[in-house]
């Protein structure tokens, strides 16, 4: 069986908050896709990166 799943790409709630530079309470309020298994909340690193990219303000004509 070929398993391309890498557990190093899965972050706990604490790790995801640290990765984003925010507290866990703020992380909980954001609409970031997550996986829940019983009481555990986990985030995929690539999903966090995509969320950051999607929520980054674009420079609107301010070329300095």
N, C-alpha and C positions, 0 to 999 in steps of 0.2 A: 504494500500500500504506500503510495506516494503522498506524504503529508507536507504541504508547503506552509503550514501554520507555524509561526515563530512566536513563542510566548513572550519574547523580549519586546514585541510590538504591542503588548497589552499592558495598560497602566491602571493601577488602582486609583481610587478617588483622590487619595493624598498625592500620589505621583502626578496625576493629571493636573491637579491644582498647582503643584510646584512647577510643572512644565509650562503652564500658562502664566505663572507669576501672580496668581490670585489665591484667595482663601477658599476653603472647601464650601463655605456657605454661598459664596458668589458662584462657584462652579455649579452648585445645585440649582441656582436660579436661571442659569443659561440654558438655552435650548440646543444642547449638544447631544447628538445621538450617543447612546450608551447601551451597554448590555448588562442585564441584571440576572444573576443566578442566586436564587434565594435572597439573602441579605447583602450579597456582594455586588458592588457596582464597578464596572470596568469600562475603560475607554481604549479604543484602538488609536495608536499614535498617528496613523495616516488620516483618520477621521478628525483628530484634533488639528492637524496641519491644514486640512481642507477647510475646516470651520474658520480658522484664522484667516486663510486666504479669502474666503467668502465674506468675511466681516471687516476686512481691511479697507479703510477709506481710500478712495482713489484720488490722486492729485488732479484737480479739475482746472487745468489751464494755468497753473501757477509754476511755470518753468523758470526757476531761478538759477 
